[in-house]
Amino acid sequence: MHALPVNWNSPPDGGWGWMIVIGCFLVTICTRAVTRCISIFFVEFQTYFAQDYAQTAWIHSIVDCATMLCAPLGSFISNHVSCQVGIMLGGLLASTGLILSSFATSLEHLYLSLGVLTGLGFALSYSPAIAMVGNYFNKRKALAYGIAMSGSGIGTFILAPVVQLLIEQFSWRGALLILGGFVLNLCVCGALMRPIVGKEDRENGLEFPEQEFEPEAHKSDFKQWSACSPLVKVWSHKCLCQCSWHEYNFLLMPDFMVLAGSVLFMAYGCSPLFVYLVPYALRVGVSHQQAAFLMSILGVVDIVGNITFGWLTDRRCLKKYRYICYLFAVGMDGLCCLFLPILQSFPLLVPFSFTFGYFDGAYVTLIPVVTADVVGTASLSSALGVVYFLHAIPYLISPPVAGWLVDTTGNYTTSFLLCGFSMIFSSTLLCCARLAKKVRQTPVRPAGGDTDVKQQIWTKGAIVYSVNGEVDQKGVELLASGANSYGRR
């Protein structure tokens, strides 16, 4: 049974919205934090199956790729069934994948169960939960996203030692079995996601009919759907009635196309560092404990970046510049990667971990905020599905490419430089697009006199009214009479 939707003229910026933030916070723990902790099993998998690092590393790449690749499917289920059903279904699939992985007899088994099935479950839960936060917040949207997405850093900080302890006590099979039970908490998170229908949704024709959310209507629907009803007909009817171009018309927006292109380069640049920071630190003479501490710094400072940057960009002085803050954070992470090859001691790597971790948390928080500013709240769920889908291929290929460069050159310099330039190019692309847009929007003063200015103003006004469709018949007559009187002058 669907929960009754809440109708608002604008996002409430509080109330049940904070429960949505808590639910999204838990979702990020159960998805992104668990994904990061899968790397703890690498040594166990490598030893048990007697495979090299390259083959074992594909498990983490497949999980990340499947999570992002199937994000549009999560958005589709959220839009056409409900966000609650999508997250709960994702929790069941992810839990099943982890439980089946505990019985694995080969790496290929893990590719399918831990990689594909668990990644698919995470995809169905992750993007709908993030989109729901944007539906409930406007003025404090960045802060809400900062709190919600800090679950990734907090979860990693807490789960990493717990998973290591579970492996020591119950072996890797027992640890995966317990993680499978833990991920079932996604079903609880899904129950918190109460749908909301706002003014923008109604204007775009995305509001569901009231009777569709009422239990009595569902009962009558189930009575009509008898066993003799063709399932194909029901499915095609649902798709034709509910799936419309309104959900994906943002794909042709120039601003979104530029954002999508920049996301590809950003995703390529950010992924390898989390895989190769510890091996790089060990190569330059840092101890194992200190190398692990660098990752802990990244996780903790990532949380600080999530919350503080979200709070700062919600301030009145910076709210208009969220887009600029996003590209600044991405560019700073790129600069950090460029300087990493010359940092060859633990005292120098600690400031790097602080800086990179902070700006990583900053731009991760602003991804859904910037996406909402570009496409609007009504299309946010579908747009986030596309944005996270674009992360998939870079997440899949960038760690192996970086590893190949290390094997070829014998050092990490080329890999880190490629990551840095990729992120800087992503930031530069957004910056150039914003400058070009401002140049196009700048009004050009006519060379003629005051009469030309008045004619230009009247013409622009007529065009605006015509496009918006906000002039009634009386208004059209007034404009026409005004034009005639102006012509007689």
Protein Blocks (a to p, Z undefined) as FASTA:
>chain_A
ZZdddddfbdfhiajlmmmmmmmmmmmmmmmmmmmmmmmmmmmmmmmnopafklmmmmmm
mmmmmmmmmmmmmmmmmmmmomklmmmmmmmmmmmmmmmmmmccbfklmmmmmmmmmmmm
mmmmmmmmmmmmmmmpcklmmmmmmmmmmmmmmmmmmmmmmmmmmmmmnojklmmmmmmm
mmmmmmmmmmmmccdddfklmmnopaccfklmpmklmmmmmmmmcfklcfklmmmmmmmm
mmcfklmmmmmpmklmmmmmmmmmmmmmmmmmmmmmmmmmmmnopafklmmmmmmmmmmm
mmmmmmmmmmmmmpmklmmmmmmmmmmmmmmmmmmmmmmmmmccfklmmmmmmmmmmmmm
mmmmmmmmmmmmmnojklmmmmmmmmmmmmmmmmmmmmmmmmmmmmmnopaklmmmmmmm
mmmmmmmmmmmmmmmmmmmmpccddfbdfklmmmmmmmmmmmmmmmnopacfklmmmmmm
mmmmmmmZZ
